[in-house]
Amino acid sequence: MRTKRFVLTFPPEEVESPVIYHLVKEYDIKPNILRASINPREQGTMVLELNGRKENLDKALDYLKGLGVIIESLGQDIAMNEQRCIQCGACTGFCPTGALDYERPGMKVVFNADKCIACELCLTACLTRAMEGRFR
Amino acid sequence: MPKTIAEINERIKQGKAVVVTAEEMVDVVRKDGPAAAAKKVDVVTTGTFGPMCSSGAHLNFGHPTPRMKMQKVWLNDVEAYTGLAAVDAYIGATQLREGDPENSRYPGDFPYGGAHVIHDLVAGREVNLRSTSYGTDCYPRKELSTWIRLSEINEAVLFNPRNCYQNYNVAVNASDRPVYTYLGQLRPRLGNAYYCSAGQLSPLLKDPTYRTLGIGTRIWLGGGVGYVVWQGTQHNPGVARDENGVPRTPAGTLTVIGDLKQMKPEWLVGVSLMGYGTSLAVGIGTAIPILDEGLARTAGLSDEELSAPIVEYSDCYPNMKKSPYGSTTYAQLKSGLIEIEGKKVPTSSLSSYPKAVEIAEQLKSQIFAGKFLLTEPVAPLPGPESGIKFQPLKVRERSNDDIKLDR
């Protein structure tokens, strides 16, 4: 069993399809919707955690691709611009998953993309706008 | 046997001075005790890097042809103060860009302000200079729009009226709505806490009664050399202090000055505080001569021994009421959780500890290399016994005594 997180972009024509139902029913996947913005007849986006056997995950992703869903792994969606970051850690108190946290005792601020759920709370908590995201 | 600053400078020149950072001094004092530490160590370097709103730069642009009395000046659309001679201006860190929606779309974003202009100048970026004037016989030009670089203008002097706060509040929010403050976004019902101090590395916490630091003291400022020119605005040395003389609440402040042209962009960074405004993150470091045991003891104070008051920012702070939550230590704040009324509250900092360490290390290296000598203050800063007290503003009618003077 493995767990992976993705950002899915749905084409307008698939927004009203019960896609998540198919993931469960046909591919035995446990989906966990972390964030979603789905509106009738518009492009939709979703941050989705998928848990299942590797071959089922691969098949499920093929199914999604067949629908015209753009699939990107979540790690690429939120990024820390190290040049801009001033290492204060103002973001850490806002990050709900601990993806942004201090490395104690030196208090260096680290971003662990694997833990990130792209909630984007860090984007405005950051004083220097060093956290960059695309999912809105 | 007490040392003098002159003796320490002699040892620096001979390459014999023992210099440690304030963080390292904590271990030295813990291990050897303050008396032995005073014998062993000559200089302790400190550092801090965090938002300091009362910061800005004096600029002289030189005259265009024909000459101009620049009555209004904007740098990248951020207005600079020009109530000075013809081509002088002061750009303040918190000045917002013309047309910024401010908090009309609450909470405002404040993406760019005077602080960002200062950063762009130091980073060598070109900045748009726009100016208008009414024109005079000697200064006939009425309009100007051009581009400048820091290297092209005559003077650029960082002049910060209030930096380097000695201790600061820990901000929390007890209300049911989020509040947006100069100490960051505070979640409702004590959802988080922000602090803003380098704690055991913070300059004024390590010489708490200003024994070695005063007017004329050379400091590390924005990656270059700076000087203390005066106590900062709101300098409030008379607050309650602990047994080491360390203030329990915000107390002393510094006015600092330095040549912007020799500073570095990574140590002067424009910041945006959601719902509040812009500010400038400033890097400052000091070198404390360890003249005696007392100075060794305070320079070696640890995060466990330094405390900060917890202040409520939805009602108590804005309305000048006393906060009911007491205080906590910097060690507790750095652990990531403090406890308030039985509730575990996550903490984070607006001041960068790793950058404070880097400043103290840089200053240490400069002293080792004989490039930074210590200074004897020209005059001391007002201390705890000075009677100087930070006053609130009384909102009142004009007095009869003053009205009489009109006649």
Interface residues (C-beta under 8 A of the other chain):
Chain A: I86 Q87 C88 G89 A90 C91 T92 G93 F94 Y102 R104 P105 G106 M107 K108 V109 T124 A125 L127 T128 R129
Chain B: F49 G50 P51 D109 P111 G184 Q185 N192 A193 Y194 V269 G270 V271 S272 L273 M274 A281 K334 S335 G336 P346 T347 S348 S349 L350 S351 S352 Y353 P354 K355 V357
